[in-house]
């Protein structure tokens, strides 16, 4: 399994011959190494409805006939736009041919802003557990710290956890470091930082804060193999 980071909260997983991308925010993402026209996933996972996470999902999914997995509200909203979707909700899991997906809680807002200055309700924010090839990847989405992260880690031993550290909209470095302790992940990778001025952080300083010294900063385009 190959897991790569592509700026902001964009994570790609290559597993079982399939490409799975999470929160493909590419246009407008100054930190990504990707170009929309070059992204060709089989599956897109979306954590919540904010524009910097839904990103370019519709364009990418339509071009590649990708399956988009998200909560029911987002799946319905994207389905109306001609996208092939599968709706789920928090606490639910499903085994697909490429791996198992489970949605976890995340404490954050979730709405999509249209060009007409409308806010579309997008249900509850979620984190994602992805399980394949005997490995478990946890993408926390946008969230604040919550104590049930300990339960998530106990129920699903995590090989790699992608945690937001940007502060202002999500956990900051201190809370994210405590979240890493609760989760007990073998490796922790910071995400959701430095894309915009309000979330400017030093990811290397965050890694130094980790109690188990099990963090790794991935530059856009870098990957780990599990």
Backbone as CSV, one residue per row, in Angstrom:
resi,resn,N_x,N_y,N_z,CA_x,CA_y,CA_z,C_x,C_y,C_z
1,UNK,0.839,-1.198,0.000,0.000,0.000,0.000,0.877,1.252,0.000
2,UNK,0.551,2.188,-0.876,1.273,3.454,-0.964,0.320,4.577,-0.560
3,UNK,0.761,5.422,0.369,-0.064,6.522,0.860,0.698,7.824,0.658
4,UNK,0.129,8.747,-0.102,0.824,9.992,-0.425,0.021,11.205,0.016
5,UNK,0.744,12.293,0.289,0.141,13.554,0.737,0.310,14.594,-0.358
6,UNK,-0.719,15.416,-0.557,-0.683,16.370,-1.668,-1.157,17.766,-1.270
7,UNK,-0.806,18.182,-0.048,-1.121,19.530,0.390,-2.511,19.654,0.990
8,UNK,-2.649,20.571,1.935,-3.887,20.799,2.669,-4.346,19.485,3.293
9,UNK,-5.483,18.940,2.887,-5.955,17.669,3.457,-6.038,16.567,2.409
10,UNK,-5.374,16.752,1.298,-5.455,15.798,0.182,-4.522,14.615,0.436
11,UNK,-5.106,13.435,0.500,-4.347,12.204,0.714,-4.772,11.189,-0.338
12,UNK,-3.810,10.515,-0.937,-4.124,9.463,-1.900,-3.609,8.123,-1.398
13,UNK,-4.427,7.103,-1.573,-4.067,5.741,-1.182,-4.096,4.862,-2.425
14,UNK,-3.003,4.184,-2.696,-2.951,3.212,-3.783,-2.950,1.826,-3.155
15,UNK,-4.045,1.087,-3.383,-4.202,-0.204,-2.719,-5.025,-1.139,-3.589
16,UNK,-4.616,-2.392,-3.638,-5.357,-3.404,-4.393,-5.628,-2.995,-5.835
17,UNK,-4.653,-2.300,-6.427,-4.790,-1.891,-7.819,-5.723,-0.725,-8.048
18,UNK,-6.168,-0.067,-6.988,-7.090,1.065,-7.087,-6.448,2.332,-6.510
19,UNK,-6.892,3.470,-7.032,-6.470,4.759,-6.502,-7.636,5.382,-5.757
20,UNK,-7.405,5.706,-4.497,-8.423,6.326,-3.649,-7.887,7.671,-3.196
21,UNK,-8.624,8.744,-3.438,-8.169,10.069,-3.016,-9.177,10.668,-2.034
22,UNK,-8.650,11.319,-1.019,-9.483,11.928,0.020,-9.427,13.449,-0.103
23,UNK,-10.592,14.075,-0.115,-10.732,15.541,-0.120,-9.885,16.218,-1.201
24,UNK,-10.215,15.984,-2.492,-9.379,16.487,-3.592,-9.551,17.984,-3.892
25,UNK,-9.105,18.801,-2.971,-9.074,20.259,-3.143,-7.768,20.600,-3.863
26,UNK,-7.864,20.919,-5.163,-6.674,21.130,-5.987,-6.628,22.555,-6.539
27,UNK,-7.656,22.951,-7.287,-7.691,24.348,-7.752,-7.858,25.266,-6.537
28,UNK,-6.990,26.269,-6.455,-7.032,27.175,-5.308,-6.192,26.707,-4.148
29,UNK,-5.610,25.531,-4.262,-4.736,24.985,-3.220,-3.289,25.247,-3.622
30,UNK,-2.712,26.283,-3.041,-1.354,26.684,-3.410,-0.293,25.684,-2.953
31,UNK,-0.667,24.774,-2.081,0.332,23.853,-1.542,0.350,22.493,-2.239
32,UNK,-0.548,22.275,-3.195,-0.596,20.952,-3.806,0.383,20.823,-4.967
33,UNK,0.794,19.600,-5.235,1.652,19.293,-6.381,0.834,18.741,-7.544
34,UNK,-0.484,18.616,-7.349,-1.339,17.987,-8.353,-1.956,18.999,-9.312
35,UNK,-2.356,18.496,-10.484,-3.167,19.238,-11.443,-4.454,18.447,-11.649
36,UNK,-5.561,19.150,-11.686,-6.861,18.482,-11.765,-6.913,17.508,-12.927
37,UNK,-6.399,17.928,-14.065,-6.502,17.095,-15.262,-5.683,15.808,-15.191
38,UNK,-4.755,15.749,-14.234,-3.912,14.555,-14.102,-4.394,13.596,-13.007
39,UNK,-5.430,13.985,-12.298,-5.921,13.164,-11.189,-6.981,12.200,-11.719
40,UNK,-6.740,10.904,-11.539,-7.644,9.893,-12.105,-7.952,8.767,-11.126
41,UNK,-8.612,9.102,-10.030,-8.893,8.079,-9.005,-10.058,7.175,-9.379
42,UNK,-10.030,5.984,-8.821,-11.182,5.091,-8.930,-12.244,5.471,-7.909
43,UNK,-11.781,5.994,-6.771,-12.672,6.308,-5.649,-12.273,7.650,-5.046
44,UNK,-13.269,8.441,-4.665,-13.046,9.699,-3.952,-13.788,9.621,-2.626
45,UNK,-13.088,9.910,-1.537,-13.698,9.969,-0.216,-13.747,11.425,0.225
46,UNK,-14.888,11.882,0.703,-15.061,13.280,1.111,-15.455,13.321,2.583
47,UNK,-14.691,14.072,3.374,-14.950,14.118,4.814,-16.105,15.038,5.189
48,UNK,-16.238,16.180,4.496,-17.328,17.108,4.811,-17.513,18.096,3.663
49,UNK,-18.506,18.971,3.808,-18.957,19.762,2.676,-18.224,21.041,2.369
50,UNK,-17.278,21.462,3.184,-16.590,22.718,2.906,-15.856,22.668,1.571
51,UNK,-15.825,23.816,0.904,-15.276,23.879,-0.452,-13.827,23.438,-0.539
52,UNK,-13.056,23.641,0.545,-11.651,23.249,0.506,-11.469,21.758,0.825
53,UNK,-12.579,21.007,0.794,-12.508,19.552,0.969,-13.276,18.836,-0.143
54,UNK,-14.469,19.317,-0.465,-15.154,18.824,-1.666,-14.298,19.144,-2.883
55,UNK,-13.763,20.356,-2.898,-12.802,20.748,-3.925,-13.262,20.466,-5.341
56,UNK,-12.487,19.683,-6.064,-12.731,19.404,-7.477,-13.383,18.041,-7.684
57,UNK,-14.090,17.578,-6.683,-14.677,16.245,-6.731,-15.562,16.024,-7.946
58,UNK,-16.441,16.962,-8.242,-17.407,16.763,-9.328,-16.688,16.604,-10.664
59,UNK,-15.782,17.501,-10.978,-15.063,17.427,-12.251,-14.260,16.139,-12.376
60,UNK,-13.533,15.800,-11.313,-12.694,14.602,-11.345,-13.544,13.344,-11.451
61,UNK,-14.609,13.284,-10.667,-15.457,12.093,-10.651,-16.145,11.873,-11.989
62,UNK,-16.646,12.936,-12.587,-17.324,12.800,-13.872,-16.358,12.339,-14.959
63,UNK,-15.167,12.880,-14.968,-14.198,12.537,-16.015,-13.734,11.091,-15.908
64,UNK,-13.646,10.589,-14.679,-13.105,9.248,-14.456,-14.153,8.209,-14.070
65,UNK,-15.414,8.639,-13.998,-16.482,7.765,-13.490,-16.093,7.192,-12.128
66,UNK,-15.523,8.048,-11.298,-15.102,7.639,-9.948,-16.323,7.450,-9.056
67,UNK,-16.210,6.534,-8.119,-17.221,6.390,-7.073,-16.889,7.365,-5.954
68,UNK,-17.850,8.197,-5.581,-17.649,9.149,-4.487,-18.380,8.641,-3.251
69,UNK,-17.639,8.504,-2.159,-18.203,8.036,-0.897,-18.165,9.183,0.105
70,UNK,-19.295,9.471,0.699,-19.401,10.573,1.661,-20.656,10.350,2.490
71,UNK,-20.925,11.269,3.415,-22.165,11.135,4.174,-23.365,11.286,3.239
72,UNK,-24.527,10.922,3.714,-25.723,10.871,2.868,-26.022,12.214,2.204
73,UNK,-25.905,13.290,2.969,-26.251,14.607,2.422,-25.310,15.017,1.294
74,UNK,-24.005,14.825,1.495,-23.044,15.167,0.439,-23.241,14.251,-0.765
75,UNK,-23.438,12.963,-0.513,-23.652,12.022,-1.619,-24.884,12.411,-2.433
76,UNK,-25.937,12.834,-1.761,-27.147,13.257,-2.463,-26.888,14.513,-3.278
77,UNK,-26.239,15.498,-2.670,-25.919,16.770,-3.334,-25.064,16.542,-4.575
78,UNK,-24.047,15.694,-4.462,-23.176,15.430,-5.603,-23.872,14.544,-6.633
79,UNK,-24.741,13.655,-6.162,-25.494,12.816,-7.086,-26.395,13.631,-7.991
80,UNK,-26.960,14.706,-7.462,-27.784,15.597,-8.276,-26.978,16.227,-9.410
81,UNK,-25.669,16.264,-9.245,-24.801,16.855,-10.269,-24.236,15.802,-11.228
82,UNK,-24.795,14.604,-11.169,-24.419,13.573,-12.114,-23.244,12.719,-11.701
83,UNK,-22.919,12.737,-10.408,-21.779,11.975,-9.904,-22.263,10.627,-9.363
84,UNK,-21.478,9.583,-9.572,-21.763,8.257,-9.037,-21.376,8.243,-7.564
85,UNK,-22.344,8.082,-6.673,-22.072,8.225,-5.240,-22.563,7.028,-4.439
86,UNK,-21.982,6.918,-3.244,-22.472,5.964,-2.244,-22.532,6.709,-0.914
87,UNK,-23.713,6.864,-0.381,-23.892,7.583,0.873,-23.732,6.683,2.079
88,UNK,-23.119,7.223,3.128,-22.944,6.520,4.390,-23.248,7.488,5.520
89,UNK,-22.991,7.077,6.747,-23.062,8.034,7.853,-22.210,7.565,9.017
90,UNK,-22.045,8.446,9.977,-21.110,8.244,11.081,-21.431,6.960,11.849
91,UNK,-20.390,6.175,12.066,-20.540,4.898,12.746,-20.763,3.749,11.791
92,UNK,-21.160,4.061,10.547,-21.412,3.023,9.551,-20.139,2.647,8.812
93,UNK,-20.059,1.389,8.411,-18.925,0.920,7.619,-19.447,0.075,6.469
94,UNK,-18.612,-0.086,5.458,-18.995,-0.921,4.321,-17.740,-1.492,3.672
95,UNK,-17.820,-2.757,3.322,-16.733,-3.416,2.622,-16.935,-3.255,1.115
96,UNK,-15.993,-2.596,0.475,-16.000,-2.459,-0.973,-14.936,-3.389,-1.553
97,UNK,-14.883,-3.508,-2.864,-13.888,-4.400,-3.458,-12.467,-3.872,-3.309
98,UNK,-12.319,-2.581,-3.018,-10.997,-1.976,-2.873,-10.568,-1.835,-1.415
99,UNK,-11.480,-2.093,-0.468,-11.168,-1.932,0.947,-12.421,-1.606,1.743
100,UNK,-12.252,-1.483,3.036,-13.371,-1.173,3.924,-13.309,0.289,4.341
101,UNK,-14.452,0.957,4.330,-14.550,2.369,4.706,-15.493,2.495,5.897
102,UNK,-15.063,3.244,6.891,-15.923,3.537,8.040,-15.844,5.025,8.342
103,UNK,-16.986,5.646,8.582,-17.016,7.060,8.945,-17.042,7.203,10.463
104,UNK,-16.218,8.100,10.954,-16.182,8.401,12.382,-16.685,9.822,12.610
105,UNK,-16.968,10.149,13.848,-17.371,11.514,14.146,-16.200,12.487,13.971
106,UNK,-16.549,13.721,13.691,-15.598,14.836,13.669,-16.388,16.056,14.106
107,UNK,-15.766,16.924,14.869,-16.474,18.094,15.386,-16.081,19.324,14.585
108,UNK,-16.975,19.697,13.664,-16.670,20.757,12.710,-17.962,21.101,11.974
109,UNK,-17.981,22.217,11.248,-19.123,22.560,10.412,-19.082,21.787,9.104
110,UNK,-20.146,21.916,8.313,-20.183,21.242,7.021,-21.241,21.875,6.139
111,UNK,-20.802,22.749,5.256,-21.712,23.366,4.295,-20.918,23.728,3.048
112,UNK,-21.612,23.781,1.921,-20.959,24.105,0.649,-21.410,25.492,0.205
113,UNK,-20.463,26.353,-0.125,-20.764,27.714,-0.561,-20.867,27.758,-2.077
114,UNK,-22.019,28.187,-2.588,-22.208,28.275,-4.034,-21.740,29.626,-4.554
115,UNK,-21.677,29.738,-5.866,-21.281,31.006,-6.494,-22.320,32.089,-6.273
116,UNK,-23.528,31.695,-5.882,-24.608,32.651,-5.628,-24.699,33.033,-4.154
117,UNK,-23.612,32.791,-3.416,-23.556,33.115,-1.991,-24.631,32.398,-1.183
118,UNK,-24.873,31.149,-1.532,-25.781,30.301,-0.776,-24.962,29.243,-0.036
119,UNK,-25.452,28.843,1.133,-24.834,27.767,1.887,-25.716,26.531,1.785
120,UNK,-25.164,25.460,1.233,-25.883,24.203,1.105,-25.538,23.325,2.301
121,UNK,-26.555,22.898,3.041,-26.333,22.036,4.202,-25.765,20.695,3.747
122,UNK,-24.704,20.258,4.385,-24.016,19.032,3.966,-23.888,18.003,5.079
123,UNK,-24.817,18.006,6.001,-24.804,16.984,7.033,-23.672,17.164,8.026
124,UNK,-23.380,16.109,8.758,-22.351,16.160,9.790,-20.976,15.865,9.210
125,UNK,-19.975,16.557,9.728,-18.595,16.281,9.332,-18.191,14.887,9.792
126,UNK,-17.209,14.319,9.111,-16.768,12.973,9.464,-15.263,12.844,9.333
127,UNK,-14.730,11.871,10.046,-13.403,11.362,9.796,-13.561,10.062,9.025
128,UNK,-12.463,9.547,8.501,-12.534,8.334,7.686,-11.512,7.312,8.167
129,UNK,-11.981,6.099,8.374,-11.102,4.956,8.566,-11.111,4.156,7.273
130,UNK,-9.933,3.926,6.705,-9.822,3.117,5.493,-8.980,1.896,5.819
131,UNK,-9.534,0.722,5.552,-8.875,-0.528,5.921,-8.711,-1.428,4.707
132,UNK,-7.470,-1.784,4.410,-7.171,-2.672,3.288,-5.785,-3.270,3.486
133,UNK,-5.554,-4.430,2.918,-4.247,-5.091,2.966,-3.721,-5.243,4.396
134,UNK,-4.640,-5.394,5.335,-4.248,-5.561,6.728,-3.785,-4.275,7.402
135,UNK,-3.995,-3.125,6.760,-3.583,-1.830,7.291,-4.794,-0.937,7.524
136,UNK,-4.659,0.003,8.469,-5.729,0.961,8.756,-5.189,2.379,8.688
137,UNK,-5.807,3.185,7.827,-5.473,4.600,7.682,-6.610,5.419,8.294
138,UNK,-6.261,6.396,9.116,-7.270,7.279,9.705,-7.029,8.699,9.217
139,UNK,-8.016,9.256,8.541,-7.999,10.658,8.124,-9.045,11.356,8.983
140,UNK,-8.600,12.223,9.866,-9.513,12.808,10.850,-10.447,13.851,10.270
141,UNK,-10.210,14.278,9.007,-10.994,15.371,8.461,-10.679,16.649,9.218
142,UNK,-11.592,17.588,9.204,-11.463,18.800,10.018,-12.174,18.536,11.339
143,UNK,-11.458,18.702,12.431,-12.092,18.416,13.722,-11.342,19.085,14.858
144,UNK,-12.048,19.287,15.941,-11.423,19.628,17.199,-11.085,18.335,17.930
145,UNK,-10.387,18.476,19.027,-10.030,17.337,19.864,-11.283,16.784,20.552
146,UNK,-11.403,15.453,20.602,-12.485,14.841,21.368,-11.989,13.531,21.968
147,UNK,-12.501,13.220,23.142,-11.951,12.111,23.913,-12.199,10.746,23.279
148,UNK,-13.233,10.627,22.446,-13.517,9.336,21.824,-12.494,8.940,20.775
149,UNK,-11.512,9.803,20.523,-10.402,9.377,19.673,-9.695,8.171,20.286
150,UNK,-9.689,8.115,21.590,-9.108,6.955,22.267,-9.876,5.688,21.914
151,UNK,-11.193,5.783,21.877,-12.032,4.643,21.519,-11.802,4.238,20.060
152,UNK,-11.670,5.216,19.179,-11.412,4.917,17.766,-10.125,4.111,17.626
153,UNK,-9.078,4.552,18.325,-7.796,3.855,18.257,-7.832,2.470,18.875
154,UNK,-8.605,2.314,19.936,-8.719,1.004,20.581,-9.508,0.019,19.724
155,UNK,-10.551,0.507,19.077,-11.392,-0.353,18.245,-10.740,-0.688,16.911
156,UNK,-9.905,0.228,16.412,-9.301,0.053,15.093,-7.836,0.475,15.155
157,UNK,-6.935,-0.416,15.563,-5.508,-0.050,15.645,-5.036,0.600,14.346
158,UNK,-4.476,1.800,14.485,-4.202,2.657,13.327,-2.725,2.615,12.955
159,UNK,-2.468,2.390,11.674,-1.089,2.400,11.182,-0.616,3.820,10.896
160,UNK,-1.451,4.620,10.260,-1.115,6.021,9.981,-2.334,6.894,10.251
161,UNK,-2.144,7.965,11.030,-3.209,8.932,11.290,-2.840,10.271,10.681
162,UNK,-3.714,10.808,9.857,-3.550,12.143,9.282,-4.391,13.106,10.112
163,UNK,-3.713,14.030,10.810,-4.390,14.909,11.757,-4.208,16.379,11.380
164,UNK,-5.303,17.160,11.431,-5.180,18.597,11.166,-4.471,19.294,12.316
165,UNK,-3.604,20.258,11.981,-2.873,20.978,13.027,-2.999,22.497,12.876
166,UNK,-3.807,22.969,11.938,-3.795,24.381,11.567,-4.288,25.364,12.604
167,UNK,-5.074,24.877,13.574,-5.705,25.767,14.557,-6.739,26.649,13.861
168,UNK,-7.333,27.547,14.571,-8.353,28.477,14.103,-9.642,27.757,13.671
169,UNK,-9.571,26.884,12.673,-10.736,26.135,12.206,-10.773,24.705,12.746
170,UNK,-9.620,24.187,13.170,-9.506,22.798,13.617,-8.622,22.748,14.866
171,UNK,-8.202,21.562,15.231,-7.209,21.431,16.294,-5.953,22.204,15.929
172,UNK,-5.325,22.778,16.948,-3.987,23.318,16.781,-2.966,22.251,17.128
173,UNK,-1.685,22.569,17.053,-0.648,21.561,17.313,-0.743,20.899,18.680
174,UNK,-1.042,21.667,19.722,-1.076,21.092,21.067,-2.198,20.058,21.183
175,UNK,-3.399,20.421,20.722,-4.509,19.486,20.788,-4.288,18.296,19.862
176,UNK,-3.701,18.551,18.705,-3.441,17.454,17.771,-2.426,16.471,18.352
177,UNK,-1.450,16.989,19.085,-0.477,16.101,19.728,-1.155,15.234,20.778
178,UNK,-2.112,15.807,21.495,-2.853,15.012,22.478,-3.757,14.005,21.777
179,UNK,-4.334,14.409,20.650,-5.149,13.483,19.866,-4.323,12.279,19.422
180,UNK,-3.072,12.536,19.018,-2.185,11.446,18.600,-1.970,10.460,19.741
181,UNK,-1.843,10.987,20.954,-1.673,10.134,22.134,-2.907,9.271,22.352
182,UNK,-4.084,9.864,22.228,-5.323,9.116,22.417,-5.485,8.024,21.365
183,UNK,-5.145,8.341,20.127,-5.343,7.401,19.029,-4.365,6.240,19.073
184,UNK,-3.154,6.506,19.547,-2.145,5.449,19.612,-1.696,4.958,18.253
185,UNK,-1.734,5.816,17.241,-1.329,5.420,15.891,0.173,5.144,15.827
186,UNK,0.549,4.234,14.948,1.963,3.925,14.778,2.716,5.103,14.164
187,UNK,2.041,5.844,13.275,2.648,7.013,12.645,1.612,8.121,12.543
188,UNK,2.044,9.358,12.730,1.158,10.517,12.662,1.703,11.502,11.629
189,UNK,0.830,11.941,10.720,1.217,12.890,9.677,0.339,14.134,9.801
190,UNK,0.929,15.323,9.914,0.128,16.545,10.009,-0.453,16.963,8.663
191,UNK,-1.676,17.468,8.691,-2.347,17.998,7.498,-3.077,19.286,7.876
192,UNK,-3.668,19.939,6.868,-4.502,21.132,7.068,-3.731,22.232,7.784
193,UNK,-2.636,22.654,7.155,-1.842,23.752,7.701,-1.168,24.504,6.548
194,UNK,-0.920,25.796,6.761,-0.156,26.658,5.848,-0.824,26.939,4.504
195,UNK,-2.030,26.435,4.264,-2.712,26.723,3.005,-3.195,28.166,2.962
196,UNK,-3.668,28.649,4.095,-4.170,30.013,4.240,-3.509,30.645,5.462
197,UNK,-3.404,31.971,5.499,-2.743,32.627,6.643,-3.281,32.231,8.019
198,UNK,-4.602,32.052,8.215,-5.075,31.716,9.576,-4.638,30.342,10.080
199,UNK,-4.151,29.476,9.187,-3.761,28.137,9.632,-2.255,27.896,9.446
200,UNK,-1.493,28.966,9.525,-0.043,28.830,9.383,0.545,28.154,10.626
201,UNK,1.291,27.069,10.411,1.902,26.320,11.507,3.232,25.730,11.050
202,UNK,4.042,25.340,12.018,5.298,24.658,11.743,5.080,23.160,11.984
203,UNK,4.983,22.354,10.931,4.702,20.933,11.114,5.836,20.184,11.814
204,UNK,7.061,20.656,11.637,8.197,19.999,12.280,8.167,20.217,13.792
205,UNK,7.712,21.386,14.195,7.552,21.646,15.625,6.466,20.740,16.207
206,UNK,5.396,20.537,15.437,4.334,19.623,15.877,4.895,18.217,16.095
207,UNK,5.680,17.738,15.153,6.246,16.392,15.263,7.096,16.260,16.522
208,UNK,7.815,17.327,16.872,8.642,17.294,18.083,7.800,17.223,19.347
209,UNK,6.545,17.659,19.262,5.662,17.654,20.423,5.082,16.274,20.707
210,UNK,5.165,15.364,19.759,4.530,14.063,19.923,5.232,13.239,20.991
211,UNK,4.447,12.710,21.901,4.991,11.975,23.038,5.800,10.758,22.598
212,UNK,5.325,10.067,21.566,5.999,8.854,21.101,6.996,9.104,19.975
213,UNK,7.186,10.384,19.604,8.128,10.745,18.539,7.869,9.920,17.272
214,UNK,6.588,9.748,16.964,6.200,8.893,15.847,5.589,9.688,14.702
215,UNK,5.987,10.951,14.567,5.438,11.791,13.517,6.325,11.843,12.287
216,UNK,5.705,12.183,11.171,6.450,12.341,9.928,5.804,13.444,9.114
217,UNK,6.602,14.443,8.723,6.112,15.507,7.862,6.290,15.059,6.418
218,UNK,5.201,15.057,5.659,5.269,14.725,4.242,5.094,16.001,3.426
219,UNK,6.047,16.291,2.583,5.905,17.392,1.642,4.941,16.958,0.543
220,UNK,4.251,17.904,-0.105,3.322,17.519,-1.180,4.004,16.647,-2.232
221,UNK,3.416,15.495,-2.470,3.978,14.541,-3.423,4.754,13.421,-2.773
222,UNK,5.144,13.594,-1.502,5.869,12.530,-0.817,4.915,11.439,-0.350
223,UNK,5.450,10.252,-0.146,4.601,9.123,0.204,5.307,8.196,1.190
224,UNK,4.513,7.342,1.795,5.034,6.276,2.644,4.488,4.962,2.100
225,UNK,5.193,3.887,2.336,4.751,2.562,1.927,4.510,1.715,3.167
226,UNK,3.388,1.035,3.185,3.002,0.218,4.327,2.956,-1.260,3.924
